[in-house]
Amino acid sequence: MALTFKAAFLALMLALTRAAPFILLVSVILISHPDGDSALPDRCAGIEFDAITPDDKGQTFFFKGDHVWKGFEGDAQPSSQYFKELNGHVDAAFRMHNPENQGDHDHIYLFLDDKVFSYFEHTLEEGYPKEIQEDFPGVPTHLDAAVECPKGECVTDSVLFFKGPDVHVYDIVTKTVKTKTWPHLPACTSVFRWLEHYYCFHGHNFTRFQPVTGEVTGNYPKDARRYFMRCPDFGHGGERTTLKCSDFKMDAITTDDTGRMYMFKGSNYMRLDTHRDGLHAFPITRSWKELTNGVDAVFSYNDRIYLIKGDQVYIYKAGAHFTLIEGYPKTLKEELNIEGQVDAAFVCPGQRTAHIIQGRKITYINLAATPREITLDAPLPFGDIDAAFCLSDGIKIFQGSNYYHYDSPMLLVMSRIAPIPLKVTSAMVGCED
């Protein structure tokens, strides 16, 4: 029987063993791995990450050994492709949140043994690597994990450093450290902050925890492959959605005071923090547990979000988590001095007037007045409106995957015919063109 190329080559090398044992060794290695490299690690096989962090563009990196995965799907790549000074694994990583100091804000910090590397736009900052104590006095070496914790989620803008059962809370302004012990939390090999929630990764599982107390609530641990990556037979990873712009049709849209956009459809909502962080889908009850049957309209005003369903108005205080204001829901008549089905609503930035759309009519309501005062009722040039929102560049009125743009509410009210409809784009709402 004819020998295969590899078998024949191996036989030849065996014949040369006595004269050249080193040649044999190298040849066997190359036969096992023709490219001279070992097989790539597969995160869908259930591995334990060394570190996880987003970069300054919002792309998440998962580290394992000398490899890294970019994003929630795709194959592993050498970590030196993105962080060329690295030589092997990292112990911990985080993206700095320090808006008061743009020289540090959004930089990625990677930790290895007693050294720290600082990268911005994947370029190593001058003077790095440094001893950890130079940048983070009081923080131990040989860390297990690290994660940023902005003020409002932690008491101050902080970084949580994990080593064994201890958590070292580093205040980035005062450069002081307070150490806590959370023995109830699994030993975290990496920690990831995602959409204001904190996740301790251990093995191929994760446990969500509260960043001030370490408290764990809910049914944990959970398999990371079902949530933070796309793996065959493991459901929809990353809690993300692929929304085609041509299929865009929402029940309600609003933007809050921080610039986050919320889009509601049926029993789910999609949130767009910034275009760098992408579009993420969740059940409405995750953030607004009292709303089990979707919403008809929504608007934001004065650090509060108003959700309208049927003849009920729910008002939530904004923050890291939404809190229903005591005494709500109330009827449309009680809260806004109107009745009937609401199709859409919006408040423009810095204004105190809610614009309520019902059929082919728009009503202006003074939110600074108690009781609420209707200041204008006016006809609209078209109806069948799904949603609307207002930013500094004007108003967008949505009908399915089309929208109409007006520079101001006054121009909308003064219009007698509808302008030419425009197509929803990815630049507007984070959908895919």
N, C-alpha and C positions, 0 to 999 in steps of 0.2 A: 504493500500500500504506500502511496506517495506520502512523504512527510509534509506537514504544513510548514510555512516559512518559519514560524516561531519555533516549532519542534526541531527543525533542521538546524536553526541557528543555535538553539540550546545544546544540541548534540555536539556541534562544533566547539562550543565553549567548554563543554565537559572534557573534550579531548585535549584542550589546552590548559587544563586545570593545573597540572604540575608545573608547567612553565610560566603560567600567568594567572595565579589565583585571583588577583585583583581585577583583571579583565573579566573573569567569570562573575564576580560579585556585582560589578557595575552593569554587566549585561543582563543579569537576572533582574536587577532593579528596573532597568529600562524596559524589559519585557513585561514586568508587572504593571509599570506605569510608563507607557511609551513617551509621554510628554515630560517625564522626569518629576511629576508632581503627584501627590497623593489625591485620593478621591475628595471631592468637595464635601464639606459637611452639609447635612440636610436638616433644616430646622423642623420639617414636617415629620421627621423620624422621632422627634421628642428629645430635644437637647436642652441643656442649661446654659443660658446666656451669661457672658461675663459682664456685660454692660449694655445699656440702652440709652440713647439720647437723640433728640432732634437736632438738626443743624440750624444755622441762621436763616435758611430758606424754608424751614418747617419739615424737611425730609427726615424721617426717622431712620437711625442706624442701629442695627442689632449686631453686637460684637460676640465672636466666639473664637478663641485662639488667635491665629493671625489672619482670620477671615471676618468679613462683615457683610450683612445684608442691607441693602438700601431700600427702604420702604416695606410695605406689608406683603409684597409678593416678589418673586424673582429668585435667582440663584445667588449663592455666596460668591464674593469676590475678595481678592487679597485686600486687607485693610490698608496696605501701603499705597493702594491705588487712590485713596482719598486722603490719607494721612501718611505721607511718604516717609516721615521721620520715625514712624513706629517700627519696632523690631519685635514682633510677637504680639502677645495678648495685652489687654488692659484690665486693670482691677475694677475701675469705676469710671463713670462719665456723666456729665450733665451740661445743660445749656444755661448759661448765666442769665438771670433776670435782674437787671440793675438799670432801669430806665434813667436814673439820676446820673449815671456815669456811662456815657455812650462808649467810652474806651473799653468797657468790660461787657456791656449789654450785648446779648446774643452770641457771645463767644462760647465755643465749646471747650470744656476742660476735660482732659483725659488723664487718668491717674495710673501709674505703674510703679509698684514698690514704694520708694520714698520720693518719687518725682511726679511733677505735674506738667502737662503740655497744654498750651492755650492756642486754639486755632480760630481764625476768622476767615470765612470764605475758603476754608480748607487750606489756609496758609498758616504755617507756624509763626506765632508772634515773636518779634525780636526779644532775645534774652531767655527764651525757653528752649529746653525744659529747665525747671527750677526745682529746688527742694520744696516739698509741700508746705513746710513751715514758713517759707518766705511769703507765699500768697495767702495761706490759711493757717495762721498761728493757732496752736492748740489742737489741730486736727491730726489724728494719728496716721501712721503710714500703713501700707499693705491693707488698704480698704477693701471692703466687700462690695459696696455700692454707694451711689450718691444721687441726689435729685434736688432741683431747685424748688423753692416754696415761696411764692410771692406774698407780699403783705396782703392781708385779707383772707388768705388761706392759712398762712402762719401769722403770728403776731407781728413780725417785721419781715422785710425781704430777707430770706434766709436760704441756706443750703443744708440739707439733711445728709450727714455722712454716716454710713452704716458699717459697723465692725462687730461681728458676733451679735449678741443680744443688745448691744449698746447703740444708741443713736446720738450723734454729736450734732447739735443744732447750732450752726454757725451764722451769726448776724453779720451780714455783709457790710453794714455801715459802721458798727462799733468794733467789728473784728473780734468779737468775744464768742466763747463757746459754752453752751450748757449741755450737759450729758444726761440722757434719759436711758432707762433700761426697759425694753419691751420684750420680755421673755415669751409672751403669748404669740408674738408674730413669728412666722417661720424665718429661718436664716435666709436673708435676701442675698442672692448673688447679683441682682440688678434691680433697680427701681426706676419706674417710669411715671412721669406726670403727664396725663393726657386728658384734655378738656376738664381741667380742675379736679380730676380724680387722681388718686395715688395708688400705684400697683407694685407690690412686692413680688418679684419673680423668683421662683425656687423650683429646681428641676424643670419640667416642661409645664408647670402650673403657675398660677398667680393668685395672690390674695389682695383684695382692695382694703385699704386702711385709711384712717383719718390722720392727717399729717401732724396734728398738735398732740393728740392723745395716743395715737397708735391703735385706736379702737377698730375692731373688725366687726362689721355688721353684714348680715346676709349669709348666703350659702357658699362658703369658700373652703378649700381652693377650687379653682376652675382651670380647665385645660386651655393654655394660651393659644393653641392651634385653632380653637373655635372663635377667637376674638381678635387676635393681633397679627394674623397672617392668613393667607389664602392657602389652604391645604386640601387635597382631595379627601372627600368623605368627612370633612370637619366643618361643614357649614360655611357661612359668609364671614370671612376673617376681617378684622380691622373695623368692625361696626361701621362700614362705609357703604355708600350706595353709588351706583353708576346711573346718573340721571342724564338722559339725552335731551339736549335743548329742544329738539323737535317734538319731544313728548311732554314738555313742561306744561303743567296745569296744576296750580295750587289753590287751596281754599283761602289762605291768608298769608301775608308776609309783613314782617316788621324788622326794623333795626333798633338796637338799644343804644344807650349812651356811650358804650365802649366800642361801637362799630360792628358788633356781631349781628349777623343776619339770621333770622329764624323764618323758615318756610314750613307751612302746615299743609298736610294732605291726608285726609282720612284720619286714622288713629295714630299717625306718625308725624314727626317733624324732622326737618333737616336743618342743621346749624352750620353756618359758615363763619368761622372766627375771623380769619384773614384768608386771602386767596392762597397764601403760602401753605396754610395748614389743611386745605381741602374741605370737602363737604362731608358731613357725618350725619347719619340717620339714626333716630331713636324713637321708641314709643313716646307719645305725648305724656303719658302718665309717669314717665321717668322723672320729668322736671315739674309737671303740674298734675299731681296725683288725683286731684278732684275732677279732672276733665277726662272722662272715659269714652266719649263719643265724638271726638274731634272738635273743631272750632269753625265758626262762620267768618269771623273777622278778628283782627288784632291790631293794637297800636301801643306805642311806648311813650311815656311821659313822666318826667321828674323821677327817674330811677324806679319807675314802676311799669309793669306790663299789664295791659288790659286785654283780656281774652273774652270774646263774646260768643256765646252759643245759645241759639234760640232767643228767648227773652231774658237771659241771665248774663250778668257781667261779673267776671272774676278778676280781681285785682291782686297782683302779686308784687311783693317787694323784691327788687333785683338784688343780686349779690352772687357769692359763690354758689348758693342754692336759692331757688325761688321759694318765698314764704307767702302763703295766702294771708291777706290782710284780714284781721278779725272783723267779723260781721258780714263777710262776703261768702257766696255771691249775693248780689242784689238784682232787682229787675232793671231792664233798660229804662223804664219810666222813673224809678227811684234814682238811678245813678246818672243817666244822661238826658232825662226829660224827653225821651222819644219812645215810640212804639213801632212794632212791625219787624219784618225780616231785614237784617243787616247783611249786605253783600261784601262790603270792604270798608276799611277805615285807615286813616293815617294822621300823624302829627308831624309837622315839619320841624327840623332842628331849631332849638331856641325859641320855639313858639308855644303858645298855650291854648291853641285852638285845635280841637278834634274835628276832622272832616269825615262825616259818616255818609256812606253811599248806600242808598236803598233804591233799587231799580234804576230809573233814569233821573234820580234826584240826589243832590248833595246837600247836607245840613252842616252848618258851622256851629260848634258848641264851645262856649268859653269854659275851659277846665279850671280857671282861677276863680270862678264864681260859685258860691254856695247859696241856694241850689244852682245847678247848672243852668246856664242861660243860652238859649238859641239865638244866635246873632244873624243868621242868614239861612234861607231856604232857596235853592236855585235848581233849575233843570240842567240836565247833562245832555250832550249831543248824541249819546249812545247808551245802551244798557248792557245786560248780560256780563257784568264785570265780575271777575273772580277775586281779584286782590289788588292792593295798591300800597305803595310806600313812597316816602318823601325823603330826599337827601339834599345836600347843599346845592346840587346841580339841577334840582327840579323834581317833578313827580313822574312816576311810572304807573300806568294803569294797565292791568293785565287781563287779557282774554285768551285763555289757553296759552299757546306758545308765541302769541303776538302781544305787543304792548304799544301804548301810546305815551309819548313824552310831552310834558308841559313844563315850561320854565317856572311856573308859579301857580298856586290855587286860583288866583285872579284870572289868569289866562284860560284855565280850564273852565271856569264858570262863564267867561265871556264868549267861549267858542259856541258857534251855532251848528257847525258840521264837524264830523270826526276827521282828524288828520289821517294821513296814510299810515297804516300800522307797520311797526317794525318787528323784526324777529328777535326773540330772546337769545342772548349770546353767553358764552362761558365767562366773559369778562364781567358780566353783570351779576350772575347768581351762581357761578361755580359749576354749571352743568357742562356736559361734553358736547362740543359742536359736531 
